[in-house]
């Protein structure tokens, strides 16, 4: 088990001031704030690049899909023409 902390040691207290990197305590310097903002901006810029890439991929996929549908239509047409031709030839 854990040894109870001595009186001088810091013990996290429920409901005490949050001490997380993302919480902005009153002691946060403008320099730290600026750094955090810059990090956020970098992340946003990265996400925007990713989104553009994804949009490009989607566009390419849509074009490929349209081409495939066109090919399928063409094959269907040839198939129907061929089967119609054989039916006529065989007198069916």
N, C-alpha and C positions, 0 to 999 in steps of 0.2 A: 504493500500500500504506500500512499504518498505521505511523506513527513509533513506535518503542519508547518506552514511558513513562520519564520521568526518575525517578531514585531517590526523589525527594520525593513523586511523584504516587501516588495510590491505584490499584492495579491489582487487578481482581477475581481472586482466587486460587481455583482449583478446590479444593473441600473446605473453603474458608474459611467464616467465619460468614455465614449467609445475610443479605442486606440487602434483603429484600423487605418491602413494606408489610404483607403478611399474616403475616409471621413475627414472633413476639413475642420481641424480644431482651431480654436481662436489664435493659436500660436503659429499658424501656417504663414510663411513669408510669401511675399509677392513673387519671389524667385521660384519657390516651390509651385505656386499656383501656375506660373507661366510654363514651368516644365510639364505639369500635368496637362495643361491646355495644348501644348505642342504635341504631347503623346497622343492625345485625343485626335488632334488634327491629322497626325500621321496615320492613325487607324482609319479615320474617315476617308482619307485620300486613297488608302489601300483598298478599302471596300468599294469605293467608286470605280477604281481600276478593274476590280474583280467583276463588278456589275456590268461594265462595258464589255469585258471579255465574254461574260455569259450571254449578253444580248447578241453579240457577234455570233456565238455558237448557236443560239436559237435561230438566228436568221439563216445561217448555213444549213441547219437541220430542216427548216421549213422549205428552203430551196430544194434540198435533196429529196424531201418528201414529195414535193410537187413534181419533180422529175420522175420519181418512181411511179407516182399515180399516172403520169402521162404514158410511161412505158407499159404499165398494166393495161390502160385503156387501149393502147395500140395493139398489144398482144391479144386482148379480148376480141378486138375488131377482126384481126387476122384469123383467130380461132373460129369466130362465128362465120366468117366468109368461107373458110375451109370446110367447116362442117356443113354449111348450107350447100356448098359445091358438091360434096360427096353425096349428100342426100339426093340432089338433083341427078347426079350421075347414076346412082343406083336405083333411081326411080322410086325412092321412098317418100 
